[in-house]
Amino acid sequence: MRVRAISLGQISTLLIVLLLGLPILSEAGVFWTENFENHLTPNWDTSACGGSPADGCNAAISTDLVHGGTYSLKSTFLASCEVAGCGSYYDRAIPASNEVWIRFYYYTTNFTYYPVTVTKLFILVPNANGNQFYFSNDFGDNRMSVAVGNNNNFQVQTCPNGKVDVGCSYPPNMASVPFSDNQWFCVEGHTINNTVGQSNGTVELFVNGVQTVGVYNQQTQNVPAQITLVRHYVQNGLGNRYIDDLAVGDTRIGCSGSPSSDTIPPAAPVGLSIR
């Protein structure tokens, strides 16, 4: 058996992690993280603002409220937004994937969700003619839902309530965690595209580590589509909204201090010698 020599520094670091029960972080499965400490461009496409401003238009990089660091992404919703919409959308690419996890921290002040239709937040956008996954608050509800659909492509689906339509809404069905002002919430969304012709798709949502949406064995796609873009969307509503510490990958990323964090220490290493 080959014995590997390691340094005293490596041993010290490992012992500290083991004694304190700290999670060992891995970058595997995380496409990118975004804490908004730098300009939005070039990682985000802000051309929908006109002129591609480095820090966006609405939403924009802000120091008003942060979850970590110095900056967050602030969206301002005016009364006019509830009639004609306001703000813009920004896209950021991810590697094409059938499975996507998105994690972000969410905060509002004096916020009212649009009662007539939806207040969109993030959209997972596919290549080809696939359906999109919308993370939004529907018809004034302060609980987040997930919707699947793309009106341009007319992919007829069978929704959980038995309705057959080009779009399905997946409201909370496992627990209720409503959003309230002046508090940070950690939101985790998880989608798996079904294999074409099979009912094996998944839609999940967790708020502060509590699963609020769980829908399984779904046909969300009828073409072999993969998610390739994450879109941040500002549309209907009233008040201010902040996003911070956004991360996207194909495995669960977790929330710091929530049950979704991996706090189980690893087993003690064997077969090591110190020289």
PAZAPA-4460 file (N, C-alpha, C; in steps of 0.05 Angstrom, whole numbers, plus 32768, in hexadecimal, padded with zeros to 4 digits):
% residues 275
    n_x    n_y    n_z   ca_x   ca_y   ca_z    c_x    c_y    c_z   seq   type   mol
   8011   7FE8   8000   8000   8000   8000   8011   8019   8000     1      M     A
   800B   802C   7FF0   801A   8045   7FEE   8012   8057   8005     2      R     A
   8025   8062   8014   8020   8074   802A   8027   8090   8021     3      V     A
   8015   80A3   8024   8019   80BE   801B   8023   80CF   8032     4      R     A
   8038   80DF   802E   8042   80F1   8042   8033   810C   8040     5      A     A
   802B   8116   8056   801E   8130   8056   802B   8143   806A     6      I     A
   8027   815D   8067   8035   8170   8078   8027   8173   8093     7      S     A
   8036   817E   80A6   802A   8184   80C1   8014   8199   80BE     8      L     A
   8017   81AC   80AB   8002   81C0   80A7   7FE8   81B3   809E     9      G     A
   7FE9   819F   808C   7FD1   8192   8083   7FC4   8182   8099    10      Q     A
   7FD5   8174   80AA   7FCA   8165   80C0   7FBD   8178   80D4    11      I     A
   7FC9   818F   80DA   7FBD   81A2   80ED   7FA2   81AC   80E3    12      S     A
   7FA1   81B3   80C9   7F87   81BD   80BE   7F72   81A7   80C0    13      T     A
   7F79   818F   80B9   7F65   8179   80BA   7F5C   8174   80D6    14      L     A
   7F6E   8175   80EA   7F66   8170   8106   7F53   8185   8110    15      L     A
   7F58   819F   8108   7F46   81B5   8110   7F2A   81B0   8105    16      I     A
   7F28   81A8   80EB   7F0E   81A3   80DF   7F00   818D   80ED    17      V     A
   7F0F   8177   80F4   7F02   8160   8101   7EF9   8167   811D    18      L     A
   7F0A   8176   812C   7F03   817C   8148   7EEB   818F   814A    19      L     A
   7EEA   81A2   8137   7ED4   81B6   8138   7EBB   81AD   8129    20      L     A
   7EBD   8197   811B   7EA6   818E   810B   7E9F   81A0   80F4    21      G     A
   7EB3   81AD   80E9   7EAE   81C0   80D3   7EA9   81B0   80B9    22      L     A
   7E98   81BB   80A7   7E95   81AD   808D   7EAD   81B1   807C    23      P     A
   7EB5   819D   806D   7ECA   819F   8059   7EBD   81A7   803F    24      I     A
   7EC3   81BE   8034   7EB5   81C9   801D   7EC1   81BD   8004    25      L     A
   7EB1   81B8   7FF1   7EB9   81AE   7FD7   7EAD   81BF   7FC1    26      S     A
   7EBD   81C5   7FAC   7EB3   81D5   7F96   7EA5   81C4   7F81    27      E     A
   7EA7   81A9   7F84   7E9B   8198   7F70   7E7D   819C   7F70    28      A     A
   7E72   819F   7F58   7E55   81A2   7F55   7E4B   81BE   7F57    29      G     A
   7E5D   81D2   7F5D   7E55   81EE   7F5E   7E5F   81FC   7F45    30      V     A
   7E4D   8206   7F34   7E55   8213   7F1B   7E63   822E   7F21    31      F     A
   7E56   823E   7F32   7E61   8258   7F3A   7E52   8262   7F52    32      W     A
   7E5F   8275   7F60   7E52   8283   7F75   7E53   82A1   7F6F    33      T     A
   7E40   82B0   7F7A   7E3E   82CD   7F74   7E37   82DB   7F8E    34      E     A
   7E4A   82EB   7F99   7E44   82FB   7FB1   7E41   8318   7FAB    35      N     A
   7E42   8320   7F91   7E3D   833B   7F87   7E52   834F   7F92    36      F     A
   7E6A   8345   7F99   7E7F   8357   7FA3   7E8E   8364   7F8C    37      E     A
   7E89   835B   7F73   7E96   8367   7F5C   7E80   8370   7F49    38      N     A
   7E87   837A   7F32   7E74   8383   7F1E   7E64   836B   7F14    39      H     A
   7E4B   8370   7F0B   7E3B   835A   7EFF   7E48   8351   7EE5    40      L     A
   7E51   8364   7ED4   7E5E   835C   7EBB   7E7B   8356   7EC1    41      T     A
   7E88   8344   7EB3   7E7D   8337   7E9A   7E6E   831D   7EA0    42      P     A
   7E6D   8314   7EB9   7E60   82F9   7EBE   7E42   82FA   7EB7    43      N     A
   7E35   8310   7EBD   7E19   8313   7EB8   7E14   8324   7E9F    44      W     A
   7E01   831D   7E8F   7DF9   832C   7E78   7DE4   8341   7E81    45      D     A
   7DEC   835A   7E82   7DDA   8370   7E8A   7DD1   8380   7E72    46      T     A
   7DD3   8375   7E5A   7DCC   8385   7E42   7DAE   838C   7E41    47      S     A
   7D9D   837E   7E50   7D81   8385   7E51   7D7C   83A1   7E5D    48      A     A
   7D90   83AB   7E6C   7D8F   83C6   7E77   7D93   83DB   7E61    49      C     A
   7DA1   83D3   7E4C   7DAA   83E6   7E38   7DC5   83F1   7E40    50      G     A
   7DD9   83EB   7E2F   7DF4   83F4   7E34   7E05   83E1   7E46    51      G     A
   7DF9   83CC   7E50   7E07   83B8   7E61   7E16   83C4   7E78    52      S     A
   7E08   83D3   7E8A   7E16   83DF   7EA1   7E23   83CA   7EB3    53      P     A
   7E3B   83D0   7EBD   7E4A   83BC   7ECC   7E3C   83B3   7EE6    54      A     A
   7E2E   83C5   7EF3   7E21   83BF   7F0C   7E02   83BD   7F09    55      D     A
   7DF8   83BB   7EF1   7DDC   83B8   7EEC   7DCC   83D2   7EED    56      G     A
   7DB3   83D0   7EE8   7DA1   83E7   7EEA   7D8C   83E2   7F00    57      C     A
   7D79   83D1   7EFB   7D67   83C8   7F10   7D60   83AA   7F09    58      N     A
   7D6D   8399   7F18   7D7C   839A   7F31   7D98   83A6   7F2D    59      A     A
   7DA5   83AF   7F44   7DBF   83BB   7F43   7DCF   83B3   7F5C    60      A     A
   7DE9   83B3   7F59   7DFB   83AE   7F70   7DF6   83C4   7F85    61      I     A
   7DF4   83BC   7F9E   7DEC   83CF   7FB3   7DFB   83C8   7FCD    62      S     A
   7DFF   83DD   7FDE   7E0A   83D9   7FF9   7DF5   83DD   800E    63      T     A
   7DDB   83E0   8007   7DC6   83E5   801A   7DC4   83CF   802F    64      D     A
   7DC1   83B6   8026   7DBE   839F   8038   7DCE   8388   802C    65      L     A
   7DDC   8379   803E   7DEC   8363   8034   7DE8   834B   8046    66      V     A
   7DEC   8333   803B   7DEC   831B   804B   7E09   8315   8053    67      H     A
   7E1B   831A   8041   7E38   8316   8046   7E48   8329   8035    68      G     A
   7E5F   8331   803E   7E6F   8344   802F   7E64   8360   8030    69      G     A
   7E67   836F   801A   7E60   838B   801A   7E49   8392   8006    70      T     A
   7E44   8380   7FF3   7E31   8386   7FDE   7E1C   8370   7FDB    71      Y     A
   7E05   8377   7FD1   7DF0   8364   7FC9   7DE4   836F   7FAF    72      S     A
   7DD0   8360   7FA5   7DC1   8368   7F8D   7DA6   8372   7F95    73      L     A
   7DA0   838C   7F91   7D88   8399   7F99   7D75   839E   7F82    74      K     A
   7D5C   8396   7F85   7D47   839C   7F71   7D33   83AF   7F7E    75      S     A
   7D2B   83C4   7F6F   7D18   83D7   7F78   7CFE   83D5   7F68    76      T     A
   7CE8   83D0   7F76   7CCE   83CD   7F69   7CBD   83E5   7F6F    77      F     A
   7CB5   83F4   7F5B   7CA5   840C   7F5F   7C87   8405   7F59    78      L     A
   7C76   8418   7F60   7C59   8414   7F5B   7C54   840F   7F3E    79      A     A
   7C63   841C   7F2C   7C5F   8419   7F10   7C66   83FC   7F06    80      S     A
   7C76   83EE   7F16   7C7D   83D2   7F0F   7C64   83C0   7F0E    81      C     A
   7C50   83C7   7F1E   7C39   83B5   7F1F   7C26   83B9   7F08    82      E     A
   7C2D   83CC   7EF7   7C1D   83D1   7EDF   7C2C   83C9   7EC6    83      V     A
   7C44   83D4   7EC3   7C54   83D0   7EAB   7C6D   83C0   7EAF    84      A     A
   7C73   83B8   7EC8   7C8C   83AA   7ECE   7CA3   83BE   7ECF    85      G     A
   7CB8   83B7   7EDC   7CCF   83C8   7EDD   7CE8   83B7   7EE1    86      C     A
   7CFF   83C4   7EDF   7D18   83B5   7EE3   7D1F   83A5   7ECA    87      G     A
   7D32   8393   7ECE   7D3C   8384   7EB7   7D43   8368   7EC0    88      S     A
   7D50   8359   7EAD   7D59   833E   7EB4   7D76   833B   7EAB    89      Y     A
   7D84   832A   7EBA   7DA0   8325   7EB4   7DA4   8307   7EB2    90      Y     A
   7DB4   82FE   7E9F   7DBA   82E2   7E9B   7DD7   82DC   7EA2    91      D     A
   7DDB   82C4   7EAD   7DF6   82B9   7EB1   7DF6   829C   7EAA    92      R     A
   7E0A   8294   7E9A   7E0B   8279   7E8F   7E14   8265   7EA4    93      A     A
   7E0A   824C   7EA1   7E15   8235   7EB1   7E1A   821F   7E9D    94      I     A
   7E2B   820C   7EA4   7E2E   81F4   7E93   7E13   81E6   7E8E    95      P     A
   7E0E   81DE   7E76   7DF4   81D1   7E70   7DF0   81B9   7E83    96      A     A
   7DD9   81B8   7E91   7DD4   81A4   7EA5   7DB7   819C   7EA6    97      S     A
   7DB2   8182   7EAA   7D97   8179   7EAF   7D8E   817E   7ECC    98      N     A
   7DA1   8181   7EDE   7D9B   8185   7EFA   7DA8   819F   7F03    99      E     A
   7D99   81B0   7F11   7DA3   81CA   7F1B   7D9A   81CF   7F37   100      V     A
   7DAC   81D7   7F48   7DA6   81E2   7F62   7DAD   8200   7F62   101      W     A
   7D9C   8210   7F6D   7DA1   822D   7F70   7D9C   8234   7F8D   102      I     A
   7DB0   8243   7F99   7DAE   824C   7FB5   7DB2   826A   7FB6   103      R     A
   7DA1   8278   7FC5   7DA5   8295   7FC8   7D98   829E   7FE2   104      F     A
   7DA1   82B5   7FEB   7D96   82C2   8003   7D84   82D9   7FFA   105      Y     A
   7D6E   82DC   8008   7D57   82ED   7FFE   7D4E   82FF   8015   106      Y     A
   7D49   8319   800E   7D41   832C   8023   7D2F   8341   8015   107      Y     A
   7D1A   834A   8023   7D08   835E   8018   7D03   8374   802D   108      T     A
   7CFD   838C   8024   7CF4   83A1   8035   7CDB   83AE   8029   109      T     A
   7CC6   83B1   8039   7CAD   83BD   8031   7CA3   83B1   8017   110      N     A
   7CA4   8396   8015   7C9E   8389   7FFC   7C82   837E   7FFA   111      F     A
   7C76   8382   7FE3   7C5B   8376   7FDD   7C5E   8366   7FC3   112      T     A
   7C55   834D   7FC3   7C55   833D   7FAC   7C3D   8343   7F9A   113      Y     A
   7C41   8342   7F80   7C2D   834A   7F6D   7C15   8337   7F6E   114      Y     A
   7BFD   8340   7F74   7BE7   832E   7F77   7BDA   8324   7F5D   115      P     A
   7BE0   8331   7F47   7BD2   832B   7F2E   7BE0   8314   7F1F   116      V     A
   7BFA   8313   7F20   7C09   82FE   7F13   7C21   82F6   7F24   117      T     A
   7C39   82F4   7F1A   7C4F   82EA   7F2A   7C65   82FF   7F2D   118      V     A
   7C74   82FC   7F43   7C8C   830C   7F48   7CA3   82F9   7F44   119      T     A
   7CB0   82FB   7F2D   7CC6   82E8   7F26   7CE0   82F0   7F34   120      K     A
   7CF0   82DC   7F38   7D0A   82E1   7F45   7D21   82D4   7F34   121      L     A
   7D22   82BA   7F33   7D36   82AC   7F23   7D28   829A   7F0F   122      F     A
   7D34   8297   7EF7   7D2A   8285   7EE3   7D42   8274   7ED9   123      I     A
   7D3E   825A   7ED9   7D52   8248   7ECD   7D4A   8244   7EB0   124      L     A
   7D5B   824D   7E9D   7D54   824E   7E81   7D63   8238   7E72   125      V     A
   7D54   8228   7E62   7D60   8212   7E54   7D6B   821A   7E38   126      P     A
   7D7A   8208   7E2D   7D81   820A   7E10   7D6A   81FE   7E00   127      N     A
   7D6E   81FC   7DE6   7D5A   81EF   7DD4   7D3F   81FB   7DDA   128      A     A
   7D2A   81EB   7DDB   7D0F   81F4   7DDF   7D04   81EA   7DF9   129      N     A
   7D15   81E8   7E0E   7D0C   81DD   7E27   7CFC   81F1   7E37   130      G     A
   7CEF   81E7   7E4C   7CE0   81F8   7E5E   7CF2   8205   7E73   131      N     A
   7CE9   821C   7E7D   7CF7   822B   7E91   7CEC   8224   7EAD   132      Q     A
   7CFD   8227   7EC1   7CF5   8224   7EDD   7CF5   8240   7EE9   133      F     A
   7CDE   8249   7EF4   7CDA   8263   7F00   7CD9   8261   7F1E   134      Y     A
   7CE9   8271   7F2C   7CE7   8274   7F49   7CDA   828F   7F4E   135      F     A
   7CC1   828E   7F58   7CB1   82A7   7F59   7C9D   82A5   7F70   136      S     A
   7C91   82BC   7F75   7C7B   82BE   7F88   7C62   82C3   7F78   137      N     A
   7C4E   82B2   7F7A   7C37   82B2   7F68   7C1F   82C0   7F75   138      D     A
   7C13   82D3   7F66   7BF9   82DF   7F6D   7BF9   82EA   7F8A   139      F     A
   7C0E   82F8   7F91   7C0F   8305   7FAC   7C17   82F3   7FC3   140      G     A
   7C1D   82DA   7FBD   7C25   82C7   7FD3   7C41   82CD   7FDC   141      D     A
   7C46   82CF   7FF6   7C61   82D4   8000   7C71   82BB   8004   142      N     A
   7C67   82A5   7FFA   7C76   828C   7FF9   7C7F   8287   7FDC   143      R     A
   7C98   827D   7FDA   7CA3   8279   7FBF   7C98   825F   7FB3   144      M     A
   7C93   8260   7F99   7C8B   8249   7F89   7C9F   8245   7F73   145      S     A
   7C9D   822E   7F65   7CAC   8228   7F4D   7C98   8222   7F37   146      V     A
   7C9D   822E   7F20   7C8C   8229   7F09   7C9D   821F   7EF2   147      A     A
   7C91   820F   7EE1   7C9F   8203   7ECA   7C8F   8209   7EB1   148      V     A
   7C9B   8216   7E9E   7C8D   821C   7E85   7C9C   822F   7E73   149      G     A
   7C93   8231   7E5B   7C9E   8243   7E47   7C89   8247   7E32   150      N     A
   7C7B   825E   7E33   7C65   8262   7E22   7C6C   8263   7E04   151      N     A
   7C86   8268   7DFE   7C8E   8269   7DE2   7C90   824D   7DD6   152      N     A
   7C93   8239   7DE6   7C97   821E   7DDC   7C7F   820B   7DDF   153      N     A
   7C6C   8213   7DEF   7C53   8204   7DF2   7C58   81E6   7DF7   154      F     A
   7C69   81E1   7E0B   7C6C   81C5   7E13   7C57   81BE   7E27   155      Q     A
   7C44   81AE   7E1F   7C2E   81A6   7E30   7C38   8193   7E46   156      V     A
   7C30   819A   7E5E   7C38   8189   7E75   7C1F   8181   7E85   157      Q     A
   7C23   816C   7E94   7C0F   8164   7EA7   7C18   816E   7EC3   158      T     A
   7C09   8181   7ECE   7C12   818D   7EE7   7C0A   817C   7EFF   159      C     A
   7C15   8182   7F17   7C0F   8171   7F2E   7BF1   8171   7F35   160      P     A
   7BE3   8186   7F2F   7BC6   8186   7F35   7BB5   8179   7F1F   161      N     A
   7BC2   816D   7F0C   7BB4   815F   7EF6   7BAE   8171   7EDF   162      G     A
   7BB4   818B   7EE1   7BAF   819D   7ECB   7BC4   8198   7EB5   163      K     A
   7BBB   8199   7E9D   7BCD   8197   7E86   7BD0   81B2   7E79   164      V     A
   7BE9   81BC   7E78   7BEC   81D8   7E6F   7C09   81DB   7E65   165      D     A
   7C0E   81F3   7E5A   7C2A   81FA   7E51   7C3B   8203   7E68   166      V     A
   7C2F   8207   7E80   7C3E   820F   7E97   7C32   8204   7EB0   167      G     A
   7C43   81FB   7EC2   7C39   81EF   7EDC   7C45   8200   7EF3   168      C     A
   7C35   8205   7F07   7C3F   8212   7F1F   7C41   81FE   7F35   169      S     A
   7C57   81FF   7F44   7C5B   81EC   7F5A   7C5D   81FD   7F73   170      Y     A
   7C46   8202   7F81   7C46   8211   7F9A   7C50   8200   7FB1   171      P     A
   7C55   820C   7FC8   7C5D   81FC   7FDF   7C49   81E6   7FE5   172      P     A
   7C54   81CE   7FE8   7C43   81B6   7FED   7C4E   81A5   8004   173      N     A
   7C65   81AE   8010   7C70   819D   8025   7C72   81AD   803F   174      M     A
   7C77   81C7   803E   7C77   81D8   8055   7C73   81F5   804C   175      A     A
   7C6C   8206   805F   7C67   8222   8058   7C7C   8233   8067   176      S     A
   7C8D   8241   8057   7CA0   8254   8063   7C9D   826E   8054   177      V     A
   7C8B   8280   805E   7C86   8299   8050   7C9D   82AC   8054   178      P     A
   7CA2   82BD   803F   7CB6   82D2   8041   7CAA   82E9   8051   179      F     A
   7CBB   82F6   8061   7CB4   830E   806F   7CCA   8323   806B   180      S     A
   7CC3   833C   806F   7CD6   8351   806C   7CEC   8350   8082   181      D     A
   7D02   835D   807B   7D17   8362   808F   7D23   8349   809B   182      N     A
   7D26   8334   808A   7D32   831B   8093   7D3E   830D   807B   183      Q     A
   7D56   8303   807F   7D63   82F3   806A   7D58   82D7   806A   184      W     A
   7D51   82CD   8052   7D49   82B1   804E   7D5C   82A4   803B   185      F     A
   7D63   828B   8041   7D73   827B   802F   7D60   8269   801F   186      C     A
   7D62   826C   8004   7D50   825E   7FF2   7D61   824B   7FE1   187      V     A
   7D58   8232   7FDF   7D66   821E   7FCE   7D51   8212   7FBB   188      E     A
   7D57   8214   7FA1   7D45   8207   7F8D   7D54   81F0   7F7F   189      G     A
   7D45   81DC   7F78   7D51   81C4   7F6C   7D3F   81BA   7F56   190      H     A
   7D4A   81B7   7F3E   7D3A   81AC   7F28   7D4A   8196   7F1A   191      T     A
   7D3C   8182   7F11   7D47   816D   7F00   7D35   8169   7EE8   192      I     A
   7D40   816D   7ED0   7D30   8168   7EB8   7D2A   814A   7EB5   193      N     A
   7D12   8145   7EAD   7D0B   8129   7EA8   7D18   811F   7E8E   194      N     A
   7D1D   8105   7E8D   7D24   80F9   7E73   7D0C   80FA   7E61   195      T     A
   7D11   8102   7E48   7CFA   8106   7E36   7CEA   80ED   7E34   196      V     A
   7CD0   80F0   7E38   7CBE   80D9   7E36   7CBA   80CA   7E51   197      G     A
   7CC9   80D3   7E65   7CC7   80C6   7E7F   7CBF   80DA   7E95   198      Q     A
   7CB1   80D0   7EA9   7CA9   80E2   7EBF   7CBD   80DF   7ED6   199      S     A
   7CD4   80EB   7ED3   7CE8   80E9   7EE8   7CF5   8104   7EEF   200      N     A
   7CE6   811A   7EEA   7CF0   8135   7EF1   7CEA   813C   7F0E   201      G     A
   7CFA   814F   7F18   7CF8   8157   7F34   7CF7   8176   7F36   202      T     A
   7CE7   8180   7F49   7CE6   819C   7F50   7CE6   819E   7F6E   203      V     A
   7CF9   81AC   7F7A   7CFB   81AE   7F97   7D02   81CB   7F9E   204      E     A
   7CF9   81D3   7FB6   7CFF   81ED   7FC1   7D02   81EB   7FDF   205      L     A
   7D17   81F8   7FEA   7D1C   81F9   8006   7D20   8216   800F   206      F     A
   7D14   821D   8026   7D17   8238   8031   7D21   8234   804E   207      V     A
   7D39   8240   8053   7D46   823D   806D   7D49   8220   8075   208      N     A
   7D4E   820F   8061   7D53   81F2   8066   7D39   81E2   8068   209      G     A
   7D22   81EF   8067   7D08   81E0   8068   7CFE   81DC   804C   210      V     A
   7CF7   81C3   8045   7CED   81BE   802A   7CD0   81C7   8028   211      Q     A
   7CCB   81D9   8016   7CB0   81E3   8012   7CA3   81D8   7FF9   212      T     A
   7CB3   81D1   7FE4   7CA8   81C6   7FCB   7CB7   81AC   7FC6   213      V     A
   7CA8   8197   7FC0   7CB3   817E   7FB8   7CA0   8170   7FA4   214      G     A
   7CA8   8170   7F8B   7C97   8164   7F76   7CA9   8152   7F66   215      V     A
   7CA1   8139   7F63   7CB2   8125   7F57   7CA3   8116   7F41   216      Y     A
   7CB3   8107   7F31   7CA8   80F7   7F1C   7C97   8107   7F08   217      N     A
   7CA3   811E   7F00   7C95   8131   7EEE   7CA1   8130   7ED2   218      Q     A
   7C90   8137   7EBE   7C9A   813C   7EA3   7C9A   815B   7E9F   219      Q     A
   7CB1   8167   7EA5   7CB4   8184   7EA2   7CBE   818B   7E86   220      T     A
   7CCA   8178   7E78   7CD5   817E   7E5D   7CCB   8168   7E49   221      Q     A
   7CC6   8170   7E31   7CC1   815B   7E1C   7CD5   815D   7E05   222      N     A
   7CEB   816C   7E0A   7D02   816C   7DF8   7D1B   8169   7E09   223      V     A
   7D31   8160   7DFE   7D49   815B   7E0E   7D58   8175   7E14   224      P     A
   7D4C   8185   7E25   7D57   81A0   7E2C   7D68   819E   7E45   225      A     A
   7D7B   81B0   7E47   7D8B   81B4   7E5F   7D8B   81D1   7E67   226      Q     A
   7D8F   81D6   7E81   7D90   81F2   7E8B   7DAC   81FD   7E85   227      I     A
   7DAC   8215   7E79   7DC6   8222   7E71   7DC9   823E   7E7C   228      T     A
   7DB3   824A   7E86   7DB4   8266   7E90   7DA5   8269   7EAA   229      L     A
   7DAF   827A   7EBB   7DA1   8283   7ED3   7D99   82A0   7ECE   230      V     A
   7D80   82A7   7ED1   7D76   82C2   7ECB   7D6B   82CE   7EE5   231      R     A
   7D75   82E6   7EEC   7D69   82F5   7F02   7D55   8309   7EF6   232      H     A
   7D3D   830A   7F01   7D27   8318   7EF5   7D1B   832C   7F08   233      Y     A
   7D16   8344   7EFE   7D08   8359   7F0E   7CEF   8360   7EFF   234      V     A
   7CD8   835C   7F0B   7CBF   8362   7EFE   7CAB   836D   7F12   235      Q     A
   7C94   8360   7F15   7C7E   836C   7F25   7C82   836A   7F43   236      N     A
   7C7A   837E   7F51   7C7C   837F   7F6E   7C7E   839C   7F77   237      G     A
   7C83   839F   7F92   7C85   83B9   7F9D   7C97   83B7   7FB6   238      L     A
   7CAD   83C7   7FB6   7CBF   83C7   7FCC   7CDC   83C2   7FC3   239      G     A
   7CED   83B9   7FD5   7D09   83B3   7FCF   7D0F   8396   7FD5   240      N     A
   7D20   838A   7FC4   7D27   836E   7FC6   7D46   836C   7FC3   241      R     A
   7D52   835B   7FD3   7D6F   8357   7FD3   7D75   833A   7FD0   242      Y     A
   7D8A   8334   7FC0   7D95   8319   7FBC   7DB2   831A   7FC2   243      I     A
   7DBC   8305   7FD0   7DD8   8304   7FD7   7DE1   82E6   7FD8   244      D     A
   7DFB   82E2   7FD6   7E07   82C7   7FD8   7DF8   82B2   7FC8   245      D     A
   7DF7   82B8   7FAE   7DEB   82A6   7F9B   7DFF   8290   7F92   246      L     A
   7DF6   8278   7F8F   7E07   8262   7F85   7DF6   824F   7F75   247      A     A
   7E03   8244   7F60   7DF5   8231   7F4E   7E07   821A   7F49   248      V     A
   7DFB   8202   7F48   7E0A   81EA   7F43   7DF8   81D3   7F3C   249      G     A
   7E03   81BB   7F3A   7DF3   81A3   7F35   7DF2   8190   7F4D   250      D     A
   7DFB   819A   7F64   7DF7   818C   7F7D   7DEF   81A0   7F92   251      T     A
   7DE3   8197   7FA8   7DD9   81AA   7FBC   7DF0   81B9   7FC9   252      R     A
   7DED   81D3   7FCB   7E02   81E5   7FD4   7DFF   81EA   7FF2   253      I     A
   7DE6   81EE   7FFB   7DE1   81F1   8018   7DE1   820E   8021   254      G     A
   7DD5   8212   8039   7DD4   822C   8045   7DE5   822C   805F   255      C     A
   7DF5   8240   8063   7E05   8242   807B   7DF3   8244   8093   256      S     A
   7DF7   8231   80A6   7DE8   8231   80BE   7DCC   8225   80BC   257      G     A
   7DC5   8219   80A5   7DAB   820C   80A2   7DAE   81EE   80A1   258      S     A
   7D99   81DF   80A3   7D9B   81C2   80A2   7DA7   81B7   8088   259      P     A
   7DA7   81C8   8073   7DB2   81BF   805A   7DD1   81BF   805A   260      S     A
   7DDD   81CB   806E   7DFA   81CA   806F   7E04   81AF   8077   261      S     A
   7E1B   81A7   806C   7E27   818D   8073   7E38   8191   808C   262      D     A
   7E2E   818A   80A3   7E3D   818E   80BC   7E47   8174   80C8   263      T     A
   7E46   815E   80B9   7E4F   8144   80C3   7E6D   8142   80BE   264      I     A
   7E7D   8140   80D3   7E9A   813E   80CE   7EA2   8125   80C0   265      P     A
   7EB6   8125   80AF   7EBF   810D   80A1   7ECD   80F9   80B4   266      P     A
   7ECF   80E0   80AB   7EDC   80CC   80BB   7EFA   80D3   80BD   267      A     A
   7F07   80CA   80D2   7F24   80CF   80D6   7F33   80C1   80C0   268      A     A
   7F48   80CF   80B5   7F58   80C3   809F   7F68   80AB   80A9   269      P     A
   7F6E   8099   8097   7F7E   8081   809D   7F94   807F   8088   270      V     A
   7FAA   8071   808F   7FBF   806C   807C   7FD1   8084   8078   271      G     A
   7FD2   8096   808C   7FE3   80AE   8089   7FFB   80AC   809C   272      L     A
   8011   80B7   8094   8029   80B8   80A5   8034   80D4   80A4   273      S     A
   8040   80DD   80BA   804C   80F7   80BC   806A   80F4   80BB   274      I     A
   8077   8104   80A9   8094   8102   80A7   80A0   811D   80AD   275      R     A
***
